[in-house]
Amino acid sequence: MKKNSLHIKIWQYFLIFSLLILGFLWVFQVLFLNQFYRISKTKDIAEVASTLVRYQNDENIADIIDQKAMDRSVCVEIVNEKASTIYASAYFGKGCVSGKEQNLEYKTDFITSNKTRQTYELINPMYDNRTLVQAIKLDPENYAFINTSLDPIDGTVNILQTQLIYVTIIVLILSFIIAYFISRHVSEPIVQMNKAAKGLAEGQFGISFKSDEDIKELNELANTLNYARDELAKTDELRQDLMANVSHDLKTPLTMIKAYAEMSRDLHSKNKEKQKEDMDIIISEVDRLTILVNDILELSSMQSNINELQKEDFDLIHLTEEILHRYKVLQETENYKFEFNHQAKEIIIHADKKKIEQVIYNLINNAINYTGEDNRVIINIINEDNGIKIEIKDTGKGIKKEDLPYIWDKYYKNKKKHKRNLVGTGLGLSIVKNALQLHHYDFGVTSEKNKGSTFYFKISKENIKETK
């Protein structure tokens, strides 16, 4: 067992705590017992004296004083002006100064002093203990002396001190045993989790974290580690997909660039027209590589919070029309149909124009890649009570319900099978997600099997400057 292990630490802390409690008991039981006893007895005498003064004219004064003296373990003696005892309480316990004692000068001293109340501290010659006496003048002829020992001289103290020794030994033994089992009870699941965490660090994502103990913090730790495991597994899977798909997108254009460069060099060196065709294809493939690299850089900068929003006022309708104009070649060559529906002629919003442009552009690219055989892409800008909603629809096969939470991840593909996009790089939706999160816009997707998917985002009223 390691010296600094959690097991040993809990064990040590529990034993130290037990020793502190026992030390506290010993200090108060041995060192301060006499002081507490003195304070307690002083209060007892004061209470009996108060009772004596209050009931001195009561016909049942003797019974009252006897009961009070018995309850408080004090002695009460009433004497006349000659210091002769005319009443002594029924209780005259061990340690009290009785009327038969020889050393009674304090009585004469008080009687002749004409004082109404005075306190004396004496040494009881019979037991050689300190005794506290409170003298009270009841009337011109009668005086009361209430006294009690200031030292706990009976056997109770010895019994308590002996008992404390046994209690200390028993508590130390029990603490030692209980601390061992408690430390093992708490540390064992943490040790197991630590072993599992080491496996997780080595890429063993099938590991499960659990705690069999009914301890809230341990159960929460297990749940957190299981969540971290799932997220790491998901990230690792996406990383593998990303590497595979990026390498696929890099490999194809690079292969074509090399092939057409070799053709231009070896076969078409004297045919200028063919060389121009080869160069056009090479340039097209280089453009595709540039788009891929730019998308990766853009996504990386967004996720690192490097990009800050550069907000300005611009017309959302006009911006969308400009984006759609870029797809004119697809309308002419691939027979794509773009439907743009909007109620207002102009919607001025305050946002980062470049990022909103990229969001709309990437969502249209996504719709182009996955729309149905009719090649239709629908763009709707809808006025709502709390702002506007922008929708981009396709007419494709739709997205499975279980896949919807993952489509915003980098390079996530349905059935994990990558197909070469007609436009874009496969990173578009992840870029969309980051851009919309930077704006704090609500966004999402709805999909229905064989009826297509609708991607949307909402711009709240406070970000809309004007609508015409």
C-alpha positions in Angstrom: 0.0 0.0 0.0 1.5 3.3 -1.1 2.4 5.8 1.7 0.4 8.6 0.3 -2.6 6.6 -1.0 -6.2 7.8 -0.3 -6.7 4.7 1.9 -3.8 5.7 4.2 -4.8 9.4 4.2 -8.4 8.7 5.2 -7.2 6.3 7.9 -4.7 8.8 9.2 -7.2 11.7 9.3 -9.8 9.6 11.1 -7.3 8.5 13.8 -6.1 12.1 14.2 -9.7 13.3 14.6 -10.2 10.6 17.2 -7.1 11.6 19.1 -8.1 15.3 19.0 -11.5 14.4 20.5 -9.9 12.3 23.2 -7.3 15.0 23.9 -10.1 17.5 24.2 -11.8 15.2 26.8 -8.7 14.7 28.8 -7.9 18.5 28.9 -11.4 19.3 30.2 -11.7 16.3 32.4 -8.3 16.6 34.1 -7.0 20.2 33.8 -10.2 22.2 34.0 -12.4 19.9 36.2 -11.7 21.9 39.4 -12.4 25.2 37.7 -15.7 24.0 36.4 -16.5 22.5 39.8 -15.8 25.8 41.5 -18.0 27.7 39.1 -20.8 25.2 39.5 -20.7 25.2 43.3 -20.5 29.0 43.5 -23.8 29.1 41.6 -25.3 26.4 43.9 -24.5 28.4 47.0 -25.9 31.6 45.4 -29.1 29.8 44.5 -29.6 28.4 48.0 -28.8 31.8 49.6 -31.4 33.4 47.4 -34.0 30.8 48.4 -33.2 31.3 52.1 -33.6 35.1 51.9 -36.9 34.7 50.0 -38.5 32.2 52.3 -36.9 33.2 55.7 -40.3 34.1 57.2 -42.1 31.0 55.8 -43.3 28.5 58.4 -42.0 25.7 56.1 -38.5 27.2 55.8 -36.8 24.2 57.3 -38.3 21.8 54.8 -37.6 24.1 51.9 -33.9 24.6 52.9 -33.4 20.9 53.5 -34.7 20.0 50.0 -32.6 22.7 48.4 -29.5 21.8 50.3 -30.0 18.2 49.4 -30.4 19.0 45.7 -27.4 21.2 45.5 -25.2 19.2 47.9 -24.5 22.2 50.2 -24.6 22.7 53.9 -26.8 25.3 55.6 -26.4 26.4 59.2 -28.3 29.2 61.0 -26.7 30.6 64.2 -27.6 33.3 66.8 -25.6 36.4 67.7 -23.5 34.1 70.0 -22.5 31.9 67.0 -24.5 29.0 68.5 -26.2 26.7 66.0 -30.0 26.9 66.1 -30.6 25.1 62.8 -28.5 22.9 60.5 -29.8 21.4 57.3 -30.5 17.7 57.1 -27.8 17.4 54.5 -24.3 17.9 56.0 -22.2 16.1 53.5 -18.6 15.2 53.3 -16.5 18.3 53.0 -18.9 20.7 54.7 -17.8 22.8 57.6 -20.0 21.8 60.5 -20.9 23.6 63.7 -18.7 21.3 65.7 -15.6 22.4 63.9 -13.0 24.3 66.0 -11.9 26.8 63.4 -15.0 28.9 63.3 -13.6 32.4 63.6 -15.2 33.4 60.3 -18.7 33.3 62.1 -17.6 35.7 64.8 -15.9 37.9 62.3 -19.1 38.2 60.2 -21.5 38.7 63.2 -19.4 41.5 64.5 -18.8 43.1 61.1 -22.4 44.4 60.8 -22.3 43.3 57.1 -25.4 41.8 55.4 -23.5 39.4 53.1 -19.9 38.2 52.8 -18.1 35.3 51.1 -15.2 33.3 52.8 -12.9 30.7 51.3 -11.5 28.4 54.1 -9.6 25.3 54.5 -11.7 22.6 56.1 -9.4 21.1 58.8 -11.3 17.7 58.8 -10.7 17.0 55.1 -8.0 19.6 54.3 -10.1 20.8 51.4 -10.9 24.3 50.2 -14.4 25.3 51.3 -16.6 28.2 50.1 -18.8 29.9 52.7 -21.4 32.6 52.1 -22.6 34.4 55.2 -26.0 36.2 55.2 -27.5 38.4 57.9 -31.1 37.3 58.2 -32.1 39.7 61.0 -30.4 41.3 64.0 -30.3 38.0 65.9 -30.0 35.3 63.2 -27.2 34.6 60.7 -27.0 32.0 58.0 -23.9 30.3 56.7 -24.1 28.3 53.5 -21.0 26.3 52.6 -19.7 23.6 50.2 -16.4 22.0 49.2 -14.6 23.7 46.3 -12.7 20.4 45.6 -14.4 17.3 44.3 -13.2 15.1 47.2 -15.6 12.2 46.8 -14.8 9.0 44.8 -16.8 10.0 41.8 -13.8 12.0 40.4 -11.5 9.0 40.7 -14.1 6.7 39.1 -14.4 9.2 36.2 -10.7 9.5 35.7 -10.3 5.7 35.7 -13.2 5.4 33.4 -11.7 7.9 31.0 -8.5 5.8 30.7 -10.6 2.8 29.7 -12.7 4.9 27.3 -9.5 6.2 25.7 -8.1 2.8 25.1 -11.4 1.4 23.7 -12.0 4.5 21.5 -8.5 4.3 20.0 -8.9 0.6 19.2 -12.3 1.2 17.7 -11.1 4.2 15.8 -8.2 2.2 14.4 -10.5 -0.6 13.1 -13.4 1.7 11.9 -11.0 4.0 10.2 -9.5 1.1 8.3 -12.8 -0.1 7.0 -14.2 3.4 6.2 -11.0 4.3 4.3 -11.2 1.1 2.3 -14.9 1.6 1.7 -14.4 5.1 0.3 -11.1 4.6 -1.5 -11.7 1.3 -3.2 -14.2 2.6 -5.9 -11.9 5.6 -6.5 -9.0 3.2 -7.0 -11.0 1.1 -9.5 -12.1 4.3 -11.3 -8.5 5.4 -11.5 -7.5 2.0 -13.1 -10.4 2.4 -15.6 -9.4 6.0 -16.4 -5.8 4.8 -17.3 -7.4 2.3 -19.7 -9.5 5.1 -21.1 -6.4 7.2 -21.7 -5.0 4.3 -23.7 -8.0 4.4 -26.0 -10.1 1.6 -24.4 -13.5 3.2 -24.9 -15.5 0.1 -23.9 -14.6 0.6 -20.2 -17.4 1.4 -17.8 -17.1 3.5 -14.7 -19.3 2.6 -11.8 -19.6 2.8 -8.0 -21.3 0.2 -5.9 -21.3 2.5 -2.9 -24.2 4.7 -2.0 -22.1 7.8 -2.0 -23.5 10.8 -4.0 -20.1 12.2 -5.0 -18.7 8.9 -6.1 -21.8 8.2 -8.2 -21.6 11.7 -9.8 -17.9 11.1 -10.5 -18.7 7.8 -12.2 -21.4 9.4 -14.3 -19.1 12.3 -15.3 -16.3 9.8 -16.3 -18.8 7.8 -18.3 -20.0 11.0 -20.1 -16.3 11.9 -20.8 -15.7 8.4 -22.1 -18.7 8.6 -24.5 -17.6 12.1 -25.7 -14.0 10.9 -26.2 -15.2 7.8 -28.1 -17.4 10.1 -30.3 -14.5 12.5 -30.9 -12.2 9.6 -31.7 -14.7 8.2 -34.2 -15.2 11.6 -35.8 -11.4 12.1 -35.9 -11.0 8.8 -37.8 -13.9 9.8 -40.1 -12.4 13.2 -40.7 -9.0 11.8 -41.5 -10.5 9.2 -43.9 -12.8 11.7 -45.6 -10.3 14.6 -45.8 -7.7 12.1 -47.3 -10.4 11.0 -49.8 -11.1 14.6 -50.8 -7.4 15.3 -51.1 -6.5 12.1 -52.9 -9.0 12.4 -55.8 -8.1 16.0 -56.9 -4.4 15.3 -56.4 -4.6 12.2 -58.5 -6.4 14.1 -61.3 -4.0 17.0 -61.1 -1.1 14.6 -61.5 -2.7 12.7 -64.3 -3.7 15.8 -66.3 -0.3 17.4 -65.7 1.4 14.2 -67.1 -1.0 14.2 -70.1 -0.3 17.8 -70.8 3.5 17.1 -70.6 3.7 13.8 -72.5 0.7 13.7 -74.8 -0.5 17.3 -75.5 2.7 19.2 -75.5 2.1 20.3 -79.1 -1.7 20.6 -78.9 -2.4 24.0 -77.3 -6.2 23.4 -77.2 -5.8 20.1 -75.3 -3.2 21.7 -73.0 -5.7 24.4 -72.2 -8.4 21.8 -71.4 -5.9 20.0 -69.1 -4.9 23.3 -67.4 -8.6 24.1 -66.8 -9.2 20.8 -65.1 -6.1 21.2 -63.0 -7.2 24.7 -62.0 -10.7 23.4 -61.1 -9.2 20.7 -58.9 -6.8 23.1 -57.2 -9.8 25.3 -56.5 -11.5 22.4 -54.8 -8.5 21.8 -52.7 -8.4 25.4 -51.8 -12.0 25.3 -50.7 -11.3 22.3 -48.5 -8.3 23.9 -46.8 -10.1 27.2 -46.3 -13.1 25.3 -44.7 -10.8 23.4 -42.4 -9.0 26.6 -41.4 -12.3 28.5 -40.9 -13.7 25.7 -38.7 -10.6 25.5 -36.6 -10.5 29.3 -36.1 -14.2 29.4 -35.1 -13.8 26.5 -32.6 -10.7 28.2 -31.1 -12.8 31.4 -30.7 -10.2 33.2 -32.8 -12.8 34.8 -34.9 -14.8 37.7 -33.5 -18.1 38.9 -34.9 -17.7 42.0 -37.2 -21.4 43.1 -37.1 -22.9 45.5 -39.6 -26.2 46.4 -41.1 -27.1 44.6 -44.4 -30.0 43.4 -46.5 -30.7 39.7 -45.9 -32.9 39.4 -49.0 -30.2 41.0 -51.3 -27.5 38.8 -49.7 -29.5 35.6 -50.4 -30.1 36.6 -54.0 -26.4 37.2 -54.5 -25.6 33.8 -53.1 -28.2 32.1 -55.4 -26.7 33.9 -58.4 -23.5 31.9 -57.9 -25.4 28.7 -58.7 -26.5 29.8 -62.1 -24.0 27.4 -63.7 -25.8 24.5 -61.9 -29.1 25.7 -63.2 -27.8 25.7 -66.7 -25.6 22.5 -66.7 -27.3 20.3 -64.0 -30.9 21.5 -64.3 -31.1 22.5 -60.6 -34.1 24.6 -59.6 -33.8 27.2 -56.8 -37.0 28.6 -55.3 -36.6 31.7 -53.1 -39.8 32.7 -51.2 -39.9 35.8 -49.1 -42.7 38.2 -48.0 -40.6 41.3 -47.5 -38.6 43.1 -50.3 -36.0 44.1 -47.8 -34.9 42.9 -44.4 -32.1 44.9 -42.8 -30.3 42.9 -40.0 -27.4 43.7 -37.7 -25.0 40.7 -37.9 -21.6 39.5 -39.2 -22.3 39.6 -43.0 -19.5 37.3 -43.9 -20.5 34.6 -41.5 -24.2 34.8 -42.3 -23.3 34.6 -46.0 -21.3 31.5 -45.2 -24.1 29.9 -43.3 -26.6 30.4 -46.1 -24.1 29.3 -48.7 -23.2 26.1 -46.8 -26.8 25.2 -46.1 -27.6 25.6 -49.8 -24.6 23.5 -50.7 -25.8 20.8 -48.3 -29.3 20.9 -49.9 -27.8 20.6 -53.4 -25.8 17.5 -52.4 -28.8 15.7 -50.8 -31.9 16.9 -52.7 -34.0 14.4 -54.7 -34.2 13.5 -58.3 -36.1 16.7 -59.1 -33.0 18.8 -58.2 -35.2 21.3 -56.2 -33.8 23.5 -53.4 -36.2 25.8 -51.6 -35.2 28.9 -49.6 -37.9 30.5 -47.4 -37.6 33.6 -45.3 -40.6 33.7 -43.0 -41.8 36.6 -40.8 -42.6 35.5 -37.2 -43.9 37.3 -34.1 -40.5 37.3 -32.5 -38.3 37.7 -35.6 -37.6 35.9 -38.9 -37.0 32.3 -39.8 -34.7 31.3 -42.6 -35.3 27.8 -44.1 -33.4 25.8 -46.7 -35.2 22.7 -47.9 -34.2 19.7 -50.0 -36.4 16.9 -51.4 -34.1 14.0 -50.7 -34.4 10.8 -48.7 -34.2 12.6 -45.4 -32.2 11.9 -42.3 -32.7 9.1 -39.8 -34.0 10.3 -36.4 -31.0 8.6 -34.6 -28.6 10.5 -36.9 -30.0 14.0 -36.3 -28.0 14.8 -33.1 -24.7 14.1 -35.0 -25.2 15.9 -38.4 -23.5 19.1 -37.1 -20.3 17.2 -36.3 -17.3 17.5 -38.5 -17.6 15.2 -41.5 -20.4 13.1 -40.1 -22.0 11.1 -42.8 -25.2 9.0 -42.9 -24.2 5.3 -42.5 -20.6 6.6 -42.0 -20.2 6.3 -45.8 -18.6 9.3 -47.5 -19.6 10.3 -51.0 -18.0 13.0 -53.0 -20.0 16.1 -52.8 -21.1 18.0 -55.9 -20.1 21.2 -54.1 -18.5 21.9 -50.7 -16.2 19.8 -48.6 -18.3 18.0 -46.0 -17.4 20.5 -43.3 -20.2 22.9 -44.1 -22.7 22.0 -41.3 -20.0 22.2 -38.6 -19.1 25.7 -39.9 -22.8 26.7 -39.8 -23.1 25.5 -36.2 -20.1 27.5 -35.0 -21.2 30.6 -36.9 -24.7 30.5 -35.5 -23.5 29.8 -32.0 -21.3 32.9 -32.2 -24.4 34.9 -33.0 -26.5 33.1 -30.4 -29.1 32.3 -33.0 -31.5 29.4 -32.5 -31.1 26.7 -35.3 -32.0 23.2 -36.1 -33.2 20.7 -38.6 -36.4 18.7 -39.3 -36.5 15.7 -41.6 -39.1 13.3 -42.9 -38.3 10.0 -44.7 -38.4 10.3 -48.5 -39.6 13.9 -48.2 -36.4 15.7 -47.5 -34.9 17.8 -44.8 -35.4 21.4 -43.7 -32.5 23.3 -42.1 -33.4 26.5 -40.4 -32.1 29.3 -38.2 -33.9 32.2 -36.5 -32.9 35.9 -36.1 -34.6 37.6 -33.2 -36.3 41.0 -33.4 -33.6 42.9 -31.6 -31.2 42.0 -34.4 -33.5 43.3 -37.1 -33.2 46.9 -38.0 -35.9 47.3 -40.7 -38.3 45.3 -42.8 -40.0 46.6 -45.9 
